[in-house]
Amino acid sequence: MGIVVPNFASSTEDRVSGAQVIEKSFIAHGTVNGSPFYMSRTPGSAGNRRTFTWSCWFKRTGQMATDERFLSVDDSSGEQAAIKFINNTEIQFFDRQSSTFQFNFYSLAHYRDPGAWYHMVAAVDTTQATTVDRVHIYINGEEIAYDPSYDDYPTQNHDTRYNNTTQHNLFAGENFTNQNLFSYVSQIYWIDGQQLYPTYFGFTDPLTNTWRPKAFNISDTPSGSWGTCGYYLPMDGSAPIGEDQSGQGNHWESNNGGRGGSGALDIATGAFPIGFAYINSIVKFIDKNPNTVLLDVRTEDEWNTIGKPDTKDLGIESVFITISQDPSFLDKVKQSIDKKKQVLVMCAAGGRSIIAANLLATEGYNSLNISDGFSGNGQDPGWKNLGLPSIIDN
């Protein structure tokens, strides 16, 4: 995985960790115009039926049914596969062929809170020699506990129904009945041919200790490939809900017409409670982490004309070392800052401090980037504009 350097994020992307602000989501109502709503596609060519990853964010609406499916491959009751809710609130992930479960998992936990967003990753690789490595289900970055009555792993090299050339469905009830999905949904990814960890799609916020989404980049994955059947559906209003944004052209059609459907796209503005001005949280962060140093990497001219952060009332040290055209930058940091310290890195608007934070991380420092910097980044105000203590040397 390499080094991941989380930082203080506030706009649409955290420039180090890749954090993502998702302001909208699709609301799956179960029905549209009185008919069960779902989307479908039939792959023209089979993908990798042994190795794949599903990722999405969801929030329950409060209306729940016993068989609500995120993704399904339904030919008949004996030939189907699905990621779904069972018994209203448990997650079930299974593959059934010839009326026999080839693998079948139930979550021990129940997911019923209509006020909570959950990130789900289901990752499969039946080629794994170790049985328990073949199927994983994660919620908010952690593997779930499985109901011991339903934790049946597949045999090695088993070919699942996923990625075959029969119809695949999103949000459909079993055999397209009226038990369709009722949920907010956003950021659906299907990676064909790779079993990925949730850290490709999210990270733990160092301030709040909560799981947050981050922008997924296929080039960061081991193979760098979506595979034959891979797709990305943002479900945030940035594109028609069934239009694949991965570049693979694996589009989905709604059962009531087209990639957007007839009135099918309801947008929940602000439904995703992600993103805030992290510069506002520095004082709180320092209270929890008093062993902190603020490193300002701007130029001497900026310090003298625009100002410097004054941190003495916050009880921490400020260090001023420019990164601009200074090959001795790291040497100066090592001479000035102990690696046991938590380092907050600042420039004017977050660009140079990203580079510095990454350099420090490669040297073993626990470094966090302040993305709106001293002067603000166009979306968030920055240290000076928030009225935090500043000085100008004369």
C-alpha positions in Angstrom: 0.0 0.0 0.0 2.9 2.4 0.7 2.6 5.4 2.8 -0.7 7.1 3.3 -0.5 10.6 4.8 -3.8 11.8 6.0 -4.2 15.6 6.2 -6.7 18.3 7.2 -9.2 18.4 4.3 -11.9 20.8 3.6 -12.7 20.9 -0.1 -13.7 18.3 -2.6 -10.4 16.4 -2.4 -8.0 15.9 0.4 -4.7 16.5 -1.4 -2.7 13.8 0.5 -5.1 11.1 1.6 -7.5 11.7 -1.4 -10.5 12.4 0.9 -13.6 13.1 -1.0 -16.5 15.3 -0.1 -19.8 13.7 -1.3 -22.7 16.1 -1.1 -25.4 14.1 -2.9 -26.7 10.6 -3.2 -29.3 8.6 -5.1 -32.4 7.7 -3.2 -33.7 4.2 -4.1 -37.4 4.2 -3.3 -38.2 0.7 -4.2 -40.7 1.8 -6.8 -41.0 4.5 -9.5 -44.4 5.4 -10.9 -45.9 2.4 -9.1 -43.5 -0.2 -10.5 -40.5 -1.8 -8.8 -37.4 0.2 -9.8 -34.1 -1.5 -10.6 -31.2 -1.1 -13.1 -29.6 -3.9 -15.1 -26.9 -4.8 -17.6 -25.9 -8.0 -19.3 -22.1 -8.3 -19.9 -21.2 -9.0 -23.5 -18.2 -10.9 -22.3 -17.6 -12.7 -19.0 -15.2 -11.1 -16.6 -13.2 -12.7 -13.8 -15.7 -14.9 -11.9 -13.2 -15.8 -9.2 -11.9 -12.4 -8.1 -13.7 -9.0 -7.8 -14.6 -6.2 -5.4 -17.8 -4.3 -4.7 -17.7 -0.9 -2.9 -20.5 1.5 -2.1 -21.8 4.0 0.6 -25.4 3.6 1.8 -27.8 4.9 4.4 -31.1 3.2 5.3 -34.2 5.2 4.7 -36.2 3.8 7.6 -38.4 1.8 5.3 -37.1 -1.8 5.3 -38.0 -5.1 3.6 -36.7 -8.6 4.1 -35.0 -9.0 0.7 -33.5 -5.7 -0.4 -30.7 -6.2 -2.9 -27.8 -3.9 -3.8 -26.5 -6.2 -6.5 -27.9 -9.4 -7.8 -27.6 -12.0 -10.6 -31.0 -13.6 -10.8 -31.9 -16.4 -13.2 -34.1 -18.4 -10.9 -34.5 -19.2 -7.2 -31.8 -21.9 -7.6 -29.4 -19.9 -9.7 -28.7 -16.5 -8.2 -26.2 -14.4 -6.4 -26.6 -11.2 -4.4 -25.3 -8.6 -1.9 -28.4 -7.7 0.0 -30.3 -7.1 3.3 -31.9 -10.2 4.8 -34.4 -10.2 7.6 -34.6 -6.4 7.2 -31.3 -5.5 8.8 -28.6 -8.1 8.3 -26.3 -8.1 5.3 -26.1 -11.3 3.2 -23.6 -12.0 0.5 -24.0 -15.3 -1.4 -23.6 -17.3 -4.6 -26.1 -20.0 -5.3 -25.9 -22.6 -8.1 -28.0 -25.7 -8.7 -30.0 -24.7 -5.6 -26.9 -25.0 -3.5 -25.0 -22.2 -1.8 -21.5 -22.1 -3.1 -20.7 -19.4 -0.5 -23.1 -17.7 2.0 -22.4 -15.1 4.7 -24.7 -13.3 7.1 -23.6 -10.3 9.2 -23.8 -10.8 12.9 -24.5 -7.0 13.3 -27.7 -5.4 12.2 -27.7 -2.2 10.1 -30.9 -0.3 10.7 -29.9 3.2 11.7 -31.5 5.7 9.3 -29.2 8.4 10.4 -25.9 6.7 9.7 -23.9 6.3 6.6 -22.1 3.0 6.0 -19.3 2.1 3.6 -19.5 -1.5 2.5 -16.8 -3.5 0.6 -17.3 -7.1 -0.4 -14.1 -8.6 -1.8 -13.7 -12.1 -3.3 -10.8 -14.1 -4.5 -11.6 -17.8 -4.7 -8.0 -18.6 -5.9 -6.7 -18.0 -2.4 -5.1 -21.1 -0.9 -6.3 -20.1 2.6 -10.1 -20.6 3.0 -10.8 -17.5 5.1 -9.0 -15.2 2.6 -11.5 -16.0 -0.2 -14.3 -13.8 1.0 -14.3 -10.6 3.0 -17.1 -8.1 3.9 -16.1 -4.8 5.5 -18.2 -2.0 7.0 -16.5 1.3 7.6 -13.1 -0.1 7.1 -13.3 -3.1 9.4 -14.2 -6.7 8.6 -17.6 -7.6 10.0 -18.3 -10.5 12.3 -20.2 -13.3 10.5 -23.1 -15.3 11.9 -21.5 -18.7 12.6 -24.6 -20.4 11.1 -23.9 -18.7 7.8 -20.2 -18.4 7.1 -19.8 -20.8 4.3 -16.6 -20.2 2.2 -16.3 -21.2 -1.4 -14.0 -24.0 -2.6 -10.7 -22.9 -4.1 -11.0 -21.6 -7.7 -14.8 -21.7 -7.6 -16.4 -19.8 -10.5 -19.2 -17.6 -9.1 -22.2 -16.2 -10.9 -20.8 -12.7 -10.6 -19.3 -11.4 -13.9 -20.9 -14.1 -16.0 -22.9 -13.2 -19.2 -26.4 -13.3 -17.6 -28.3 -10.2 -16.4 -26.9 -8.4 -13.4 -29.2 -6.0 -11.5 -28.9 -3.1 -9.1 -31.6 -2.5 -6.4 -33.9 -5.3 -7.6 -35.9 -7.6 -5.3 -35.7 -11.4 -5.9 -37.2 -12.1 -9.3 -38.0 -8.4 -9.6 -40.7 -8.5 -6.9 -41.8 -5.5 -4.9 -39.0 -5.9 -2.2 -36.6 -3.6 -4.0 -34.0 -1.6 -2.2 -35.0 1.4 0.0 -31.8 3.3 0.7 -29.6 6.3 -0.1 -26.7 5.1 -2.3 -23.5 6.8 -3.5 -20.2 5.9 -5.1 -20.7 2.4 -6.4 -17.5 0.7 -7.6 -17.1 -2.8 -9.2 -13.5 -3.9 -9.7 -13.3 -7.0 -11.9 -10.2 -9.1 -11.3 -8.9 -7.6 -8.1 -9.7 -8.3 -4.4 -9.2 -4.9 -2.7 -9.1 -3.7 0.8 -11.4 -0.9 2.0 -8.4 1.5 2.3 -8.5 1.9 -1.5 -11.9 3.7 -1.0 -11.7 5.3 2.4 -9.5 6.2 5.4 -9.9 6.9 9.1 -10.0 10.6 9.8 -7.2 11.4 12.4 -9.3 14.1 14.0 -12.6 12.4 14.5 -11.6 8.8 14.2 -14.4 8.2 11.7 -14.3 6.4 8.4 -14.3 8.8 5.4 -14.5 8.3 1.7 -11.5 9.1 -0.5 -11.2 9.5 -4.2 -10.5 6.1 -5.8 -7.8 5.8 -8.4 -7.6 2.6 -10.4 -3.9 3.3 -11.1 -3.2 2.9 -7.4 -4.4 -0.7 -7.4 -2.0 -3.7 -7.9 -3.1 -4.4 -11.5 -4.2 -0.9 -12.4 -7.2 -2.3 -14.3 -11.0 -2.2 -14.0 -11.2 -5.6 -15.8 -13.7 -6.5 -18.4 -16.8 -5.9 -16.3 -15.6 -3.1 -14.0 -17.6 0.1 -13.5 -18.0 3.2 -11.4 -21.5 4.8 -10.8 -21.1 8.0 -8.8 -24.9 8.2 -7.9 -24.4 11.8 -6.9 -26.0 13.7 -9.7 -22.8 14.3 -11.6 -23.9 12.0 -14.3 -26.9 9.9 -15.2 -27.3 7.3 -12.6 -26.6 4.3 -14.9 -23.7 5.9 -16.8 -20.4 4.2 -16.1 -17.7 6.8 -15.3 -14.8 4.4 -15.2 -14.2 4.7 -19.0 -15.1 1.1 -19.6 -18.5 1.8 -21.1 -20.3 -0.7 -18.8 -23.5 1.3 -18.6 -26.7 0.3 -16.8 -30.3 0.7 -18.0 -33.3 1.3 -15.7 -36.3 -0.9 -16.1 -38.4 2.2 -16.8 -36.3 3.6 -19.6 -32.8 4.9 -20.1 -29.8 5.5 -17.9 -31.6 8.0 -15.7 -35.1 6.5 -15.8 -38.3 8.4 -15.7 -38.1 10.7 -12.7 -35.9 8.1 -11.0 -33.1 10.3 -9.8 -33.9 12.0 -6.5 -30.9 13.8 -5.0 -30.5 14.0 -1.3 -28.6 17.4 -1.0 -26.3 17.3 1.9 -27.1 13.8 2.7 -23.5 12.8 3.0 -22.1 14.5 6.1 -18.6 14.6 4.9 -16.2 17.5 4.9 -15.6 20.6 7.1 -13.0 23.3 7.4 -10.2 21.5 9.2 -8.3 24.7 10.0 -11.2 25.3 12.5 -10.3 22.0 14.2 -6.6 22.7 14.8 -7.2 23.9 18.4 -9.2 20.8 19.1 -6.5 18.7 17.5 -3.7 20.3 19.6 -5.7 19.8 22.8 -5.8 16.1 22.0 -2.2 16.1 20.7 -0.1 18.5 22.8 3.1 17.0 21.5 2.7 18.9 18.3 4.9 21.2 16.2 3.6 23.6 13.5 6.0 23.7 10.5 5.5 26.6 8.1 7.3 26.0 4.8 6.6 29.3 3.0 9.3 31.7 2.0 10.9 34.4 4.2 9.3 37.1 2.1 5.9 35.6 2.8 6.6 35.5 6.5 7.8 39.1 6.6 5.0 40.6 4.4 1.9 38.4 5.0 2.6 37.2 8.5 3.4 34.1 10.5 1.1 31.9 12.7 1.7 32.7 16.4 1.2 29.5 18.3 2.5 30.4 21.8 -1.0 30.7 23.2 -1.8 27.3 21.9 1.1 25.9 23.8 3.0 24.5 20.9 6.2 25.4 19.0 6.3 26.9 15.5 9.2 26.1 13.2 9.9 28.1 10.0 11.8 26.3 7.2 11.2 27.1 3.6 10.9 24.3 1.1 11.2 26.5 -1.9 14.4 25.7 -3.9 16.2 24.5 -0.8 17.9 21.1 -1.2 18.8 21.1 2.5 15.1 21.3 3.6 14.9 17.8 5.1 18.3 18.2 6.8 17.0 21.4 8.5 13.8 19.7 9.5 15.7 16.8 11.1 17.9 19.2 13.0 14.9 21.2 14.3 12.1 18.7 14.9 12.1 15.4 16.8 10.5 12.5 15.1 8.4 11.8 18.2 6.5 15.0 17.5 3.3 15.3 15.6 4.0 17.8 12.8 1.3 20.0 11.3 2.6 21.3 7.9 1.5 24.7 6.5 2.1 26.8 3.5 -0.1 29.5 1.9 -2.9 27.3 0.5 -1.9 23.7 0.8 0.2 23.0 -2.3 3.8 23.2 -1.0 2.8 21.7 2.4 1.5 18.6 0.7 5.0 18.0 -0.8 6.6 18.7 2.5 4.2 16.4 4.4 4.9 13.6 2.1 8.7 14.1 2.3 8.5 14.1 6.1 6.4 10.9 6.1 9.0 9.1 4.0 11.5 10.1 6.7 9.4 8.6 9.5 7.6 11.7 10.7 3.9 11.7 11.6 3.0 14.6 9.4 -0.4 16.2 8.7 -1.1 18.7 5.9 -3.2 21.8 6.6 -5.0 22.1 3.2 -6.2 25.7 3.5 -2.9 26.9 4.8 -2.2 30.4 6.2 -4.1 32.4 3.6 -6.9 30.1 2.4 -7.4 27.9 -0.6 -10.3 29.6 -2.4 -12.9 27.5 -0.6 -11.8 27.6 3.0 -10.4 30.7 4.8 -7.1 29.6 6.2 -5.3 30.6 9.4 -5.1 34.3 9.0 -8.6 34.9 7.7 -10.1 33.0 10.6 -8.5 35.5 12.9 -6.1 33.0 14.5 -3.0 34.7 16.2 -0.5 36.0 13.6 2.6 38.2 13.7 4.6 40.1 11.1 8.4 40.5 11.8 9.6 44.1 11.2 
